[in-house]
Amino acid sequence: AQYLQSRGMRFTSEYRVAPRLAIRGRSFAEVEKDWAPNHRTDVRRQRKRLAAKGELNLWGPDNPSSARELLEEFFVVHDEKWLSQGQPGRLQDSRQHQHFVEIVDRLLGRGLHFSALRCRKVNVSFGIGFFSDGWIQWYRPTYRREYQNLSPGKVHIALLLDKVCENGWKGIDFLQGDEAYKLQWANETTHTVDYF
């Protein structure tokens, strides 16, 4: 802002909240104690309900072929979910589709976080994001609609959080937006600003 003012430019700014869950060297059990009781109870309950349908694990592709395969599945699941809610299927747009292909092709093994929550060998939740300075940046998640009542996205974040704690990483950054699900997990917020 100071630079723009010094040049006599007219501008407006827009601030956005960016919730995140900072670990601060704690274990999963220690982090979990800070959650609201209803959130903690629901995460445990949904994890147990989903596990009753089959073994749960967090999986991520480790080569370009498996990454492309998972990405194609992500496209279908993402747009089915959004279309069912009356929203546009953004990844049907060839430019958006290509954007994600480029992200995966260029960043796999170099800062990309791409994972799926598997239940009985079925990918029920997906997360595309980035790993930077010890933070998982949760960019674009989605889940299968038929598992919606089991909160697969919530269980996915819980398993990812377990991994974050085990590895001593800094936490999960949910990036811009004050969506309710992000605020349930977050224990701090940062702010970003856009200048126009």
Phi and psi in degrees as GROMACS dihedral restraints (atoms count N, CA, C in turn):
[ dihedral_restraints ]
;  ai    aj    ak    al  type     phi  dphi    fc
    3     4     5     6     1   -60.9    20    10
    4     5     6     7     1   -40.3    20    10
    6     7     8     9     1   -62.9    20    10
    7     8     9    10     1   -46.2    20    10
    9    10    11    12     1   -63.3    20    10
   10    11    12    13     1   -40.8    20    10
   12    13    14    15     1   -64.1    20    10
   13    14    15    16     1   -41.5    20    10
   15    16    17    18     1   -65.1    20    10
   16    17    18    19     1   -22.2    20    10
   18    19    20    21     1   -95.3    20    10
   19    20    21    22     1     2.7    20    10
   21    22    23    24     1    69.9    20    10
   22    23    24    25     1    23.9    20    10
   24    25    26    27     1   -87.4    20    10
   25    26    27    28     1   140.5    20    10
   27    28    29    30     1   -85.4    20    10
   28    29    30    31     1   138.5    20    10
   30    31    32    33     1  -156.0    20    10
   31    32    33    34     1   164.2    20    10
   33    34    35    36     1  -129.8    20    10
   34    35    36    37     1   156.4    20    10
   36    37    38    39     1  -126.8    20    10
   37    38    39    40     1   154.5    20    10
   39    40    41    42     1  -134.8    20    10
   40    41    42    43     1   122.9    20    10
   42    43    44    45     1   -97.4    20    10
   43    44    45    46     1   143.3    20    10
   45    46    47    48     1  -131.7    20    10
   46    47    48    49     1   147.0    20    10
   48    49    50    51     1   -86.9    20    10
   49    50    51    52     1   146.5    20    10
   51    52    53    54     1  -133.4    20    10
   52    53    54    55     1    93.8    20    10
   54    55    56    57     1   -70.9    20    10
   55    56    57    58     1   147.7    20    10
   57    58    59    60     1  -151.3    20    10
   58    59    60    61     1   159.3    20    10
   60    61    62    63     1  -111.8    20    10
   61    62    63    64     1   105.0    20    10
   63    64    65    66     1   -88.4    20    10
   64    65    66    67     1   133.5    20    10
   66    67    68    69     1   -87.3    20    10
   67    68    69    70     1   -42.0    20    10
   69    70    71    72     1    55.5    20    10
   70    71    72    73     1    42.6    20    10
   72    73    74    75     1    74.7    20    10
   73    74    75    76     1    10.5    20    10
   75    76    77    78     1   -89.0    20    10
   76    77    78    79     1   161.9    20    10
   78    79    80    81     1   -82.2    20    10
   79    80    81    82     1   167.9    20    10
   81    82    83    84     1   -57.5    20    10
   82    83    84    85     1   -45.2    20    10
   84    85    86    87     1   -60.9    20    10
   85    86    87    88     1   -37.8    20    10
   87    88    89    90     1   -70.1    20    10
   88    89    90    91     1   -39.5    20    10
   90    91    92    93     1   -65.4    20    10
   91    92    93    94     1   -42.9    20    10
   93    94    95    96     1   -59.5    20    10
   94    95    96    97     1   -32.7    20    10
   96    97    98    99     1   -62.0    20    10
   97    98    99   100     1   -25.7    20    10
   99   100   101   102     1   -81.0    20    10
  100   101   102   103     1   -12.6    20    10
  102   103   104   105     1   -72.8    20    10
  103   104   105   106     1   156.3    20    10
  105   106   107   108     1   -59.9    20    10
  106   107   108   109     1   141.3    20    10
  108   109   110   111     1   -53.5    20    10
  109   110   111   112     1   -40.2    20    10
  111   112   113   114     1   -68.3    20    10
  112   113   114   115     1   -33.7    20    10
  114   115   116   117     1   -69.2    20    10
  115   116   117   118     1   -46.5    20    10
  117   118   119   120     1   -59.0    20    10
  118   119   120   121     1   -45.4    20    10
  120   121   122   123     1   -63.4    20    10
  121   122   123   124     1   -42.3    20    10
  123   124   125   126     1   -68.1    20    10
  124   125   126   127     1   -40.9    20    10
  126   127   128   129     1   -60.0    20    10
  127   128   129   130     1   -46.6    20    10
  129   130   131   132     1   -63.5    20    10
  130   131   132   133     1   -44.2    20    10
  132   133   134   135     1   -64.5    20    10
  133   134   135   136     1   -46.7    20    10
  135   136   137   138     1   -69.2    20    10
  136   137   138   139     1   -34.6    20    10
  138   139   140   141     1   -63.1    20    10
  139   140   141   142     1   -41.9    20    10
  141   142   143   144     1   -67.4    20    10
  142   143   144   145     1   -42.4    20    10
  144   145   146   147     1   -64.9    20    10
  145   146   147   148     1   -42.6    20    10
  147   148   149   150     1   -68.3    20    10
  148   149   150   151     1   -39.9    20    10
  150   151   152   153     1   -64.2    20    10
  151   152   153   154     1   -26.7    20    10
  153   154   155   156     1   -66.9    20    10
  154   155   156   157     1   -20.7    20    10
  156   157   158   159     1   -86.9    20    10
  157   158   159   160     1   -14.4    20    10
  159   160   161   162     1   159.5    20    10
  160   161   162   163     1   163.1    20    10
  162   163   164   165     1   -57.9    20    10
  163   164   165   166     1   135.6    20    10
  165   166   167   168     1  -103.3    20    10
  166   167   168   169     1   138.8    20    10
  168   169   170   171     1  -155.1    20    10
  169   170   171   172     1   155.9    20    10
  171   172   173   174     1   -95.9    20    10
  172   173   174   175     1   124.6    20    10
  174   175   176   177     1  -129.2    20    10
  175   176   177   178     1   142.9    20    10
  177   178   179   180     1  -137.6    20    10
  178   179   180   181     1   142.8    20    10
  180   181   182   183     1   -67.8    20    10
  181   182   183   184     1   146.2    20    10
  183   184   185   186     1  -119.8    20    10
  184   185   186   187     1     7.1    20    10
  186   187   188   189     1  -147.5    20    10
  187   188   189   190     1   159.2    20    10
  189   190   191   192     1   -57.5    20    10
  190   191   192   193     1   -37.1    20    10
  192   193   194   195     1   -65.2    20    10
  193   194   195   196     1   -48.8    20    10
  195   196   197   198     1   -69.5    20    10
  196   197   198   199     1   -29.8    20    10
  198   199   200   201     1   -67.3    20    10
  199   200   201   202     1   -43.4    20    10
  201   202   203   204     1   -63.9    20    10
  202   203   204   205     1   -40.9    20    10
  204   205   206   207     1   -62.6    20    10
  205   206   207   208     1   -45.3    20    10
  207   208   209   210     1   -66.4    20    10
  208   209   210   211     1   -35.9    20    10
  210   211   212   213     1   -64.5    20    10
  211   212   213   214     1   -41.7    20    10
  213   214   215   216     1   -62.3    20    10
  214   215   216   217     1   -39.1    20    10
  216   217   218   219     1   -66.8    20    10
  217   218   219   220     1   -41.0    20    10
  219   220   221   222     1   -57.2    20    10
  220   221   222   223     1   -45.0    20    10
  222   223   224   225     1   -56.5    20    10
  223   224   225   226     1   -47.5    20    10
  225   226   227   228     1   -64.6    20    10
  226   227   228   229     1   -49.2    20    10
  228   229   230   231     1   -64.9    20    10
  229   230   231   232     1   -42.8    20    10
  231   232   233   234     1   -57.9    20    10
  232   233   234   235     1   -51.3    20    10
  234   235   236   237     1   -73.3    20    10
  235   236   237   238     1   -33.2    20    10
  237   238   239   240     1   -59.6    20    10
  238   239   240   241     1   -43.2    20    10
  240   241   242   243     1   -63.5    20    10
  241   242   243   244     1   -49.1    20    10
  243   244   245   246     1   -67.8    20    10
  244   245   246   247     1   -41.1    20    10
  246   247   248   249     1   -63.5    20    10
  247   248   249   250     1   -36.2    20    10
  249   250   251   252     1   -66.0    20    10
  250   251   252   253     1   -21.2    20    10
  252   253   254   255     1   -97.9    20    10
  253   254   255   256     1    10.3    20    10
  255   256   257   258     1    77.8    20    10
  256   257   258   259     1    13.6    20    10
  258   259   260   261     1   -99.0    20    10
  259   260   261   262     1   159.2    20    10
  261   262   263   264     1   -69.2    20    10
  262   263   264   265     1   145.5    20    10
  264   265   266   267     1   -83.6    20    10
  265   266   267   268     1    87.1    20    10
  267   268   269   270     1   -59.8    20    10
  268   269   270   271     1   -31.6    20    10
  270   271   272   273     1   -83.1    20    10
  271   272   273   274     1     0.5    20    10
  273   274   275   276     1   -77.8    20    10
  274   275   276   277     1   -20.9    20    10
  276   277   278   279     1   -68.0    20    10
  277   278   279   280     1   124.8    20    10
  279   280   281   282     1   -59.6    20    10
  280   281   282   283     1   -31.2    20    10
  282   283   284   285     1   -69.6    20    10
  283   284   285   286     1   -42.9    20    10
  285   286   287   288     1   -65.0    20    10
  286   287   288   289     1   -42.1    20    10
  288   289   290   291     1   -57.2    20    10
  289   290   291   292     1   -49.3    20    10
  291   292   293   294     1   -65.0    20    10
  292   293   294   295     1   -35.5    20    10
  294   295   296   297     1   -56.5    20    10
  295   296   297   298     1   -47.0    20    10
  297   298   299   300     1   -71.8    20    10
  298   299   300   301     1   -34.5    20    10
  300   301   302   303     1   -60.3    20    10
  301   302   303   304     1   -44.3    20    10
  303   304   305   306     1   -63.7    20    10
  304   305   306   307     1   -41.7    20    10
  306   307   308   309     1   -57.3    20    10
  307   308   309   310     1   -50.8    20    10
  309   310   311   312     1   -65.7    20    10
  310   311   312   313     1   -45.9    20    10
  312   313   314   315     1   -61.2    20    10
  313   314   315   316     1   -41.0    20    10
  315   316   317   318     1   -84.5    20    10
  316   317   318   319     1   -28.0    20    10
  318   319   320   321     1  -112.4    20    10
  319   320   321   322     1    -2.6    20    10
  321   322   323   324     1   -59.7    20    10
  322   323   324   325     1   123.1    20    10
  324   325   326   327     1    80.5    20    10
  325   326   327   328     1     3.0    20    10
  327   328   329   330     1  -138.6    20    10
  328   329   330   331     1    46.7    20    10
  330   331   332   333     1   109.4    20    10
  331   332   333   334     1    -3.3    20    10
  333   334   335   336     1   -83.7    20    10
  334   335   336   337     1   135.7    20    10
  336   337   338   339     1  -110.5    20    10
  337   338   339   340     1   118.4    20    10
  339   340   341   342     1  -138.1    20    10
  340   341   342   343     1   113.2    20    10
  342   343   344   345     1  -138.6    20    10
  343   344   345   346     1   160.2    20    10
  345   346   347   348     1  -132.0    20    10
  346   347   348   349     1   141.7    20    10
  348   349   350   351     1   -89.5    20    10
  349   350   351   352     1   120.2    20    10
  351   352   353   354     1  -104.4    20    10
  352   353   354   355     1   135.2    20    10
  354   355   356   357     1  -127.3    20    10
  355   356   357   358     1   112.9    20    10
  357   358   359   360     1    56.7    20    10
  358   359   360   361     1    40.7    20    10
  360   361   362   363     1    70.1    20    10
  361   362   363   364     1    10.6    20    10
  363   364   365   366     1  -104.7    20    10
  364   365   366   367     1   128.4    20    10
  366   367   368   369     1   -76.0    20    10
  367   368   369   370     1   110.5    20    10
  369   370   371   372     1  -102.2    20    10
  370   371   372   373     1   -17.6    20    10
  372   373   374   375     1  -147.1    20    10
  373   374   375   376     1   147.4    20    10
  375   376   377   378     1  -132.1    20    10
  376   377   378   379     1   147.7    20    10
  378   379   380   381     1  -143.3    20    10
  379   380   381   382     1   124.5    20    10
  381   382   383   384     1  -112.5    20    10
  382   383   384   385     1   130.9    20    10
  384   385   386   387     1  -162.1    20    10
  385   386   387   388     1  -155.9    20    10
  387   388   389   390     1  -138.9    20    10
  388   389   390   391     1   159.0    20    10
  390   391   392   393     1  -118.7    20    10
  391   392   393   394     1   119.6    20    10
  393   394   395   396     1  -146.9    20    10
  394   395   396   397     1   127.7    20    10
  396   397   398   399     1    52.0    20    10
  397   398   399   400     1    40.1    20    10
  399   400   401   402     1    82.9    20    10
  400   401   402   403     1     4.3    20    10
  402   403   404   405     1  -111.7    20    10
  403   404   405   406     1   136.6    20    10
  405   406   407   408     1   -84.8    20    10
  406   407   408   409     1   124.9    20    10
  408   409   410   411     1  -102.5    20    10
  409   410   411   412     1   110.3    20    10
  411   412   413   414     1   -83.2    20    10
  412   413   414   415     1    97.9    20    10
  414   415   416   417     1   -93.7    20    10
  415   416   417   418     1   -56.8    20    10
  417   418   419   420     1  -139.0    20    10
  418   419   420   421     1    96.2    20    10
  420   421   422   423     1   -97.6    20    10
  421   422   423   424     1   159.9    20    10
  423   424   425   426     1  -161.1    20    10
  424   425   426   427     1   169.4    20    10
  426   427   428   429     1  -151.1    20    10
  427   428   429   430     1   162.6    20    10
  429   430   431   432     1   -72.1    20    10
  430   431   432   433     1   129.7    20    10
  432   433   434   435     1   -59.2    20    10
  433   434   435   436     1   -35.0    20    10
  435   436   437   438     1   -67.8    20    10
  436   437   438   439     1   -12.0    20    10
  438   439   440   441     1  -105.5    20    10
  439   440   441   442     1     7.0    20    10
  441   442   443   444     1   -52.4    20    10
  442   443   444   445     1   -41.5    20    10
  444   445   446   447     1   -68.1    20    10
  445   446   447   448     1    -9.0    20    10
  447   448   449   450     1  -104.0    20    10
  448   449   450   451     1     8.1    20    10
  450   451   452   453     1    49.6    20    10
  451   452   453   454     1    56.5    20    10
  453   454   455   456     1   -62.1    20    10
  454   455   456   457     1   -32.7    20    10
  456   457   458   459     1   -65.0    20    10
  457   458   459   460     1   -40.0    20    10
  459   460   461   462     1   -65.5    20    10
  460   461   462   463     1   -43.1    20    10
  462   463   464   465     1   -66.5    20    10
  463   464   465   466     1   -38.1    20    10
  465   466   467   468     1   -59.1    20    10
  466   467   468   469     1   -48.3    20    10
  468   469   470   471     1   -62.4    20    10
  469   470   471   472     1   -39.3    20    10
  471   472   473   474     1   -61.8    20    10
  472   473   474   475     1   -44.7    20    10
  474   475   476   477     1   -67.5    20    10
  475   476   477   478     1   -37.0    20    10
  477   478   479   480     1   -65.6    20    10
  478   479   480   481     1   -40.8    20    10
  480   481   482   483     1   -61.5    20    10
  481   482   483   484     1   -39.8    20    10
  483   484   485   486     1   -57.8    20    10
  484   485   486   487     1   -43.1    20    10
  486   487   488   489     1   -65.7    20    10
  487   488   489   490     1   -41.6    20    10
  489   490   491   492     1   -58.7    20    10
  490   491   492   493     1   -45.7    20    10
  492   493   494   495     1   -65.1    20    10
  493   494   495   496     1   -44.6    20    10
  495   496   497   498     1   -59.3    20    10
  496   497   498   499     1   -38.0    20    10
  498   499   500   501     1   -88.2    20    10
  499   500   501   502     1    -2.2    20    10
  501   502   503   504     1    68.7    20    10
  502   503   504   505     1    26.5    20    10
  504   505   506   507     1   -76.6    20    10
  505   506   507   508     1   170.2    20    10
  507   508   509   510     1   -75.4    20    10
  508   509   510   511     1   -33.1    20    10
  510   511   512   513     1   153.1    20    10
  511   512   513   514     1  -162.7    20    10
  513   514   515   516     1  -118.5    20    10
  514   515   516   517     1   124.1    20    10
  516   517   518   519     1  -102.0    20    10
  517   518   519   520     1   118.4    20    10
  519   520   521   522     1   -86.3    20    10
  520   521   522   523     1     4.7    20    10
  522   523   524   525     1    61.0    20    10
  523   524   525   526     1  -166.6    20    10
  525   526   527   528     1   -66.7    20    10
  526   527   528   529     1   145.3    20    10
  528   529   530   531     1   120.0    20    10
  529   530   531   532     1   138.4    20    10
  531   532   533   534     1  -106.0    20    10
  532   533   534   535     1    37.4    20    10
  534   535   536   537     1   -57.1    20    10
  535   536   537   538     1   145.3    20    10
  537   538   539   540     1   -56.4    20    10
  538   539   540   541     1   -40.6    20    10
  540   541   542   543     1   -63.5    20    10
  541   542   543   544     1   -35.2    20    10
  543   544   545   546     1   -67.3    20    10
  544   545   546   547     1   -42.9    20    10
  546   547   548   549     1   -67.6    20    10
  547   548   549   550     1   -27.5    20    10
  549   550   551   552     1   -61.5    20    10
  550   551   552   553     1   -37.7    20    10
  552   553   554   555     1   -86.3    20    10
  553   554   555   556     1   -32.0    20    10
  555   556   557   558     1   -70.0    20    10
  556   557   558   559     1   145.3    20    10
  558   559   560   561     1  -120.6    20    10
  559   560   561   562     1     4.5    20    10
  561   562   563   564     1  -160.7    20    10
  562   563   564   565     1   164.0    20    10
  564   565   566   567     1  -134.5    20    10
  565   566   567   568     1   151.2    20    10
  567   568   569   570     1  -118.4    20    10
  568   569   570   571     1   172.6    20    10
  570   571   572   573     1  -129.7    20    10
  571   572   573   574     1   146.5    20    10
  573   574   575   576     1  -119.4    20    10
  574   575   576   577     1   158.8    20    10
  576   577   578   579     1  -133.9    20    10
  577   578   579   580     1   137.5    20    10
  579   580   581   582     1  -111.1    20    10
  580   581   582   583     1   136.4    20    10
  582   583   584   585     1  -109.0    20    10
  583   584   585   586     1   134.3    20    10
